[in-house]
Amino acid sequence: MTDTCNKIVAANVEKLPEITEFIEGCADQFGLDSKKKFGLLIAVEEAFVNVCNYSSPDRKGRIEVLCDRVDDALVVEILDSGSPFNVLSLPDPDTSLDIADREIGGLGGYFIRKFSDSVSYRRRNDQNVLRLVVNRSSSTGRL
């Protein structure tokens, strides 16, 4: 992967397969192993669905996903111009509880942090920008 690749879709969960296919292609081109790619796909899916549900619930927005190689890392940025929403501000769920005792939801931010080596959020030019970094050689995101 030598150039930034991007994909723009409507902020609609029905577009998730297009985003998944795009991310898989970027990860394969970059040479991520299957476990790291699987973790990245989970993180991107959670981020994409959160944008659709919370930042652009009216389904009128668009989401742009950028992939780029920076040194030995695959960088994925998810941009949308919806309402400000920082998924990273959500607290981690209590994973020590039995599954039956947990509240539904709340795992999105946790999975995004768990399967990324580095993750950040910022608001730039009236856009939400979520940046996920996955290093080719680290052990973050173990399943």
C-alpha positions in Angstrom: 0.0 0.0 0.0 1.6 3.2 -1.1 -1.2 5.7 -1.5 -4.1 6.7 0.6 -7.3 4.8 -0.4 -10.7 6.1 0.4 -14.3 5.0 0.3 -17.4 7.2 0.7 -20.8 5.8 1.5 -24.1 7.0 2.9 -24.3 7.0 6.7 -26.5 3.9 6.6 -25.8 0.5 8.3 -26.9 -1.2 5.0 -23.6 0.1 3.6 -21.5 -1.8 6.2 -20.7 -4.7 3.7 -19.1 -2.2 1.3 -17.0 -0.8 4.1 -16.0 -4.2 5.3 -14.9 -5.3 1.8 -12.9 -2.0 1.5 -11.1 -2.5 4.9 -10.4 -6.2 4.1 -8.8 -5.1 0.8 -6.7 -2.5 2.5 -5.6 -4.9 5.3 -4.7 -7.6 2.7 -2.8 -5.1 0.6 -0.9 -3.9 3.7 -0.2 -7.5 4.8 -2.0 -7.7 8.1 -2.2 -11.2 9.5 -5.7 -12.7 9.8 -6.1 -12.1 13.6 -5.1 -8.4 13.3 -7.4 -8.0 10.3 -10.3 -9.6 12.1 -9.8 -7.2 15.1 -9.6 -4.2 12.7 -12.8 -5.3 11.0 -14.6 -5.5 14.4 -13.3 -2.0 15.4 -14.3 -0.5 12.1 -17.7 -2.1 12.1 -18.4 -0.8 15.6 -17.2 2.7 14.6 -19.3 2.7 11.4 -22.5 1.6 13.2 -22.0 4.1 15.9 -21.7 6.9 13.3 -24.8 5.7 11.6 -26.8 5.4 14.9 -25.6 8.4 16.8 -23.8 11.0 14.6 -26.1 10.7 11.6 -29.3 9.0 12.7 -31.3 10.8 10.0 -29.4 8.8 7.4 -28.7 11.9 5.4 -25.0 12.1 6.1 -22.0 10.5 4.4 -19.1 8.6 5.9 -15.6 8.6 4.4 -13.1 5.9 5.3 -9.5 6.5 4.5 -6.7 3.9 4.7 -3.0 4.7 4.6 0.3 3.1 5.5 2.4 5.1 7.9 5.7 3.4 8.5 4.8 -0.1 9.7 1.2 0.7 10.6 -2.1 0.7 8.8 -4.0 3.9 9.6 -7.8 4.0 9.2 -9.6 7.3 9.5 -13.4 7.4 9.7 -14.8 10.9 8.9 -18.4 12.1 9.1 -20.0 15.6 9.3 -22.8 14.5 11.6 -23.3 15.6 15.2 -20.2 15.6 17.4 -19.9 12.1 18.8 -16.8 10.7 20.5 -17.2 7.0 20.9 -14.0 7.0 22.9 -15.6 9.0 25.7 -17.9 6.1 26.5 -16.7 4.1 29.6 -15.5 0.5 29.1 -18.2 -2.0 30.1 -17.7 -4.2 33.2 -16.6 -7.4 31.5 -16.2 -9.2 34.8 -20.0 -9.6 35.1 -21.7 -12.7 33.8 -23.0 -12.1 30.3 -26.6 -12.4 31.5 -26.0 -9.6 34.1 -24.6 -7.1 31.6 -26.5 -4.3 30.0 -27.1 -4.6 26.3 -24.7 -2.5 24.2 -21.7 -0.5 25.3 -19.1 -2.6 23.7 -18.4 -0.5 20.7 -15.8 1.9 22.2 -14.3 -1.0 24.1 -13.7 -3.1 20.9 -12.4 0.0 19.1 -9.8 0.5 21.8 -9.1 -3.2 22.3 -8.3 -4.0 18.6 -6.4 -0.8 17.8 -2.8 -0.1 18.8 -3.6 3.5 18.9 -6.9 5.3 18.6 -7.9 9.0 18.7 -10.9 11.2 18.1 -11.0 14.9 17.1 -13.4 17.3 15.6 -11.9 19.0 12.5 -13.7 21.3 10.0 -17.1 20.4 11.4 -16.3 16.7 11.0 -15.8 13.8 13.4 -12.5 12.1 12.8 -11.8 8.8 14.4 -8.3 7.5 13.7 -7.4 3.8 14.3 -3.8 2.7 14.0 -2.9 -1.0 13.7 0.8 -1.9 13.7 1.8 -4.8 11.6 4.1 -6.3 14.2 2.5 -5.6 17.6 0.5 -8.0 19.8 -2.4 -5.6 20.5 -5.8 -6.9 19.5 -5.1 -10.5 20.6 -8.3 -12.6 20.4 
